[in-house]
């Protein structure tokens, strides 16, 4: 059993400082990344119980791992949103404030494990997920509190090494022979705490990344993701977990359908402080018709497509509208920004985990008002801004024609 008092609850207190600061101050964002401006990062760091050292008033948000973590947890946990160039709290914060301290801790851990894209904490675009599976598999195969000398397993972790230490999972030492650079930390050794080892073992084995991580699953080719529901096909994340099972004699299990993230943790803790969490809506695939506005330069066109059309079909429609030659690679960026976030690319492109001929427009989850950026020919970069103007559900469409 884990005594909650043995966990580093300063992460809960510091996150509350972050929320209070967003609520009380006029928190403005940078134009490029929409991160907190430097003055806010510096001030927040001064107020935290656990402070980042070796930063200055001119350091960007990514150099403040704790601020950077809280920024993403607040957004992905739907506690904060971006309104223009300002960060503002959402009404959900009131429900969060009613949680016990342990429930708040688990809410933050769940948001990290399930909702947050770990790529934002590392310089590596994709391998952070498989790296976490392999390295954590080794850690939990050893005894609790054992010091483990690393041999490159944590090279792609970035700030995830530090972030998991914030939750009390482990302590780490840094190699004196290598220097930290941006979000890369040269880890020399890892040592779990007793409570952290039990938490990590439950996270890795009973809330496996291949089943529970929304962003991880999307980065490896899935788009309609319901955390806790088994994927429809084998993925690279499942293969990585299978390798770890064989290597270390571990056993991954997804949990029961309909189970909440916190359910499996309740029996780990002393007392009765872990009961509440935020509910999750099941993602359903839209059926109907999409109206899309295409804009390239000064030219704007309107097209319609069915929810059953693949993104390759949308690509072919764009080729026809703008009279492009189909002999180049292409990508759709669901973030609306080039080379950022999840993308859907040419079938067979080796870097793409999401081939356009296997994903329908409905499976992307785009809705009215969303913007997609399409890039054709990565050399010349012919760009088309795609705006979802309207979605008409199949039943609504049938009703309108009767």
Secondary structure as GFF3:
##gff-version 3
##sequence-region A 1 402
A	DSSP	three_ten_helix	4	6	.	.	.	ID=ss1
A	DSSP	alpha_helix	10	24	.	.	.	ID=ss2
A	DSSP	alpha_helix	38	47	.	.	.	ID=ss3
A	DSSP	three_ten_helix	61	63	.	.	.	ID=ss4
A	DSSP	alpha_helix	65	76	.	.	.	ID=ss5
A	DSSP	beta_strand	80	83	.	.	.	ID=ss6
A	DSSP	beta_strand	86	89	.	.	.	ID=ss7
A	DSSP	alpha_helix	93	97	.	.	.	ID=ss8
A	DSSP	alpha_helix	101	110	.	.	.	ID=ss9
A	DSSP	pi_helix	111	115	.	.	.	ID=ss10
A	DSSP	three_ten_helix	118	121	.	.	.	ID=ss11
A	DSSP	alpha_helix	128	141	.	.	.	ID=ss12
A	DSSP	beta_strand	147	149	.	.	.	ID=ss13
A	DSSP	alpha_helix	160	166	.	.	.	ID=ss14
A	DSSP	beta_strand	170	174	.	.	.	ID=ss15
A	DSSP	beta_strand	187	192	.	.	.	ID=ss16
A	DSSP	alpha_helix	194	206	.	.	.	ID=ss17
A	DSSP	alpha_helix	209	212	.	.	.	ID=ss18
A	DSSP	alpha_helix	214	219	.	.	.	ID=ss19
A	DSSP	alpha_helix	236	248	.	.	.	ID=ss20
A	DSSP	three_ten_helix	261	268	.	.	.	ID=ss21
A	DSSP	beta_strand	288	296	.	.	.	ID=ss22
A	DSSP	beta_strand	299	306	.	.	.	ID=ss23
A	DSSP	alpha_helix	311	322	.	.	.	ID=ss24
A	DSSP	beta_strand	330	333	.	.	.	ID=ss25
A	DSSP	beta_strand	343	345	.	.	.	ID=ss26
A	DSSP	three_ten_helix	356	358	.	.	.	ID=ss27
A	DSSP	three_ten_helix	362	364	.	.	.	ID=ss28
A	DSSP	beta_strand	371	376	.	.	.	ID=ss29
A	DSSP	beta_strand	382	393	.	.	.	ID=ss30
A	DSSP	alpha_helix	394	401	.	.	.	ID=ss31
###
